[in-house]
Amino acid sequence: MNFFSQQLSKKKTDLLLKRIGRVVAAEQFINGPEVGDLERKLSDFFGVEAVTCNSGTDALMIGLKALGIGPGDEVITTAFTYFATIEAIAAVGAKPVLVDIDPQTFNIDASQIEKKITKKTRAVLVVHLYGLACDVAEVARICKKHHLKLVEDCAQSYGAKSGGKLTGTFGDVGCFSFFPTKNLGAFGDGGAVTIRSKAVLARFKLLKNHGQPRKYVHQIIGGNSRLDTIQAAVLLEKIAWLEEDLAVRRARAQSWFKKYRNHPNVMALPEQEGHTYNVFTLLVHDRKAFVKELEREGIPSAIYYDVPVYKQPAYVGLFGKHAPLPHSEFAAKHVISLPIH
Ligand SMILES: Cc1ncc(COP(=O)(O)O)c(C=O)c1O
């Protein structure tokens, strides 16, 4: 068993190859009709206008830029996330201000946000880690009260809901990744944003395509973050399977619960309602012993993440010697993830 293997059926593989074949035949590899079709599908799904780009990292970075966030601004976010969340904040020249996590959900502890707000705070960037929504309604309330932008990192939470509402529809910008292992995964890199404001949306579209409102007219300096037509075609096919795919993840989660509910080394299982299990992560007392046991059974595992972001070598300059955030430190030492496909 491979940790990431999705074991697509022959029928699904054939459907995907047919879609790709159509793009190859049409030779419209950039901005082909599939890209627009996918954006319409995403917009319908979320009920908010959606635009594609070429990764979740770009979705975050260009999303922040489109909101006008940059040097001198502070963005409050979680200390326990993938490197890219912080990277996007740093890339636009803003300062990430870290908040510890709620130990039950691994997501930002909303009750700790207000004390981190300063005159420079412009936004809160939440992450719906592992496919479980954070307390995003509460964060939205705080943002409204303090006139802050809310950005959602939904890289791991496509299809996840909080109080019946999809993640990515609470904030000013919702950022998605279509990295192959995500809930909706392409056959390469891909990303998208959901954006409420027409002005921010227009700016995002310019920034992701060399600042061009039309061909060879460049209004602002942007870059190239277009989603390839082939990836759009793959996603258009796979989007129809989302509910089925999420059900597979939930069924697999149930089998892990059954196996590990009474295991002496297991501290907590991810049994929260609404979890989409992009990553199935549990807490164990002794991680080394647990990995050894898994290896004996031929079960691969992974660790997301073994250090809080402020301990990443690349961020030494950014955070200096950051005071330890206890729940993030604890999670980094005790989390372990099992295959979920
Ligand atoms: C929480 C989180 N944010 C951002 C990203 C970046 O997405 P991408 O790999 O598509 O750039 C990832 C990808 O793993 C992620 O897990």
PDBQT file of the ligand as one rigid body, heavy atoms in Angstrom, charges set to zero:
ROOT
HETATM    1  C1  LIG A 401      -2.695  23.945   4.390  1.00  0.00    +0.000 C 
HETATM    2  C2  LIG A 401      -2.076  24.107   3.044  1.00  0.00    +0.000 A 
HETATM    3  N1  LIG A 401      -1.931  25.339   2.531  1.00  0.00    +0.000 NA
HETATM    4  C3  LIG A 401      -1.398  25.542   1.320  1.00  0.00    +0.000 A 
HETATM    5  C4  LIG A 401      -0.958  24.494   0.549  1.00  0.00    +0.000 A 
HETATM    6  C5  LIG A 401      -0.304  24.769  -0.773  1.00  0.00    +0.000 C 
HETATM    7  O1  LIG A 401      -0.978  24.196  -1.839  1.00  0.00    +0.000 OA
HETATM    8  P1  LIG A 401      -0.176  23.828  -3.190  1.00  0.00    +0.000 P 
HETATM    9  O2  LIG A 401       0.655  22.633  -2.903  1.00  0.00    +0.000 OA
HETATM   10  O3  LIG A 401      -1.257  23.563  -4.183  1.00  0.00    +0.000 OA
HETATM   11  O4  LIG A 401       0.624  25.013  -3.540  1.00  0.00    +0.000 OA
HETATM   12  C6  LIG A 401      -1.085  23.198   1.037  1.00  0.00    +0.000 A 
HETATM   13  C7  LIG A 401      -0.595  22.065   0.229  1.00  0.00    +0.000 C 
HETATM   14  O5  LIG A 401      -0.245  21.028   0.700  1.00  0.00    +0.000 OA
HETATM   15  C8  LIG A 401      -1.661  22.986   2.305  1.00  0.00    +0.000 A 
HETATM   16  O6  LIG A 401      -1.793  21.765   2.805  1.00  0.00    +0.000 OA
ENDROOT
TORSDOF 0
